[in-house]
Amino acid sequence: MSAASAQIRIVLRGSLTIAACEAAHLELARNLAAAGSVVIETDGDAEVDLSFVQLLIAAQRSAERAGRVVALAAPPAGGLAEALISCGFQPAPNATDLKDVLLISTRSAA
């Protein structure tokens, strides 16, 4: 199996906030360079902030430019779902591919 077609699963546990984003960024970048597909597994109860959401956006864009795929191991739940929604995203139901997770909400602000 070539590196471009390989799939790597990374596990990001605990706090996914600005304090942990540098390590998560390095892990994502290293694995995206080595594989055609990266699957991200997170804790459903993880603390997630805007920094991690920005990291997911950057990873998805980088993967797309390189002809690669970044996906979540499971649809967003818990802290990740809350962070995405608070940032204006409306993940497609049961979505795991980041391009489907990072959908902008079309609902108007009240």
SVG drawing of the C-alpha trace seen along z (x, -y; Angstrom):
<svg xmlns="http://www.w3.org/2000/svg" viewBox="-34 -38 39 40">
<polyline fill="none" stroke="black" stroke-width="0.4" points="0.0,0.0 1.5,-3.4 1.7,-6.2 -0.8,-8.2 -3.4,-5.5 -2.7,-4.5 -5.1,-5.5 -3.8,-6.6 -6.0,-6.9 -4.9,-9.4 -6.4,-9.6 -6.7,-13.1 -7.8,-12.8 -8.5,-15.3 -8.6,-19.0 -8.7,-20.2 -8.2,-23.9 -5.6,-26.5 -3.2,-24.9 -3.2,-21.6 -3.5,-22.8 0.2,-22.9 0.7,-19.2 -2.5,-18.3 -1.4,-20.4 2.0,-18.6 0.3,-15.2 -2.1,-16.1 0.5,-17.6 2.9,-14.7 0.2,-12.1 -1.3,-14.0 2.1,-14.1 2.5,-10.3 -1.0,-9.0 -3.7,-9.5 -6.3,-9.6 -6.3,-10.6 -9.1,-9.6 -9.3,-11.7 -10.8,-10.1 -11.8,-12.4 -13.4,-12.0 -17.1,-12.8 -16.6,-14.6 -13.5,-16.5 -13.3,-20.3 -13.1,-21.9 -12.6,-25.6 -12.3,-27.7 -8.6,-26.8 -9.4,-23.2 -12.2,-24.1 -9.7,-26.3 -7.2,-23.4 -9.9,-21.1 -10.6,-23.7 -6.9,-24.1 -6.4,-20.3 -9.4,-19.8 -8.2,-22.6 -4.6,-21.2 -5.9,-17.7 -8.1,-18.9 -5.2,-20.7 -3.1,-17.6 -5.8,-15.3 -6.1,-13.6 -8.9,-13.1 -9.4,-14.0 -12.3,-12.5 -13.6,-12.0 -13.9,-8.5 -17.5,-9.3 -20.0,-12.1 -19.3,-15.1 -20.7,-14.8 -20.4,-16.4 -17.8,-19.2 -16.8,-19.0 -20.4,-19.3 -21.1,-22.2 -17.9,-24.0 -18.8,-23.5 -22.3,-24.8 -21.1,-27.8 -18.8,-28.7 -21.7,-28.7 -21.2,-25.2 -24.1,-22.8 -22.6,-19.3 -24.5,-17.1 -26.3,-14.3 -24.0,-11.4 -21.1,-13.2 -17.6,-12.1 -15.7,-13.5 -14.6,-17.0 -15.9,-18.6 -19.4,-17.4 -18.8,-18.3 -17.7,-21.9 -20.9,-23.1 -21.8,-26.7 -25.2,-27.1 -27.7,-29.0 -29.9,-29.9 -30.2,-33.6 -28.9,-35.0 -31.7,-35.9"/>
</svg>
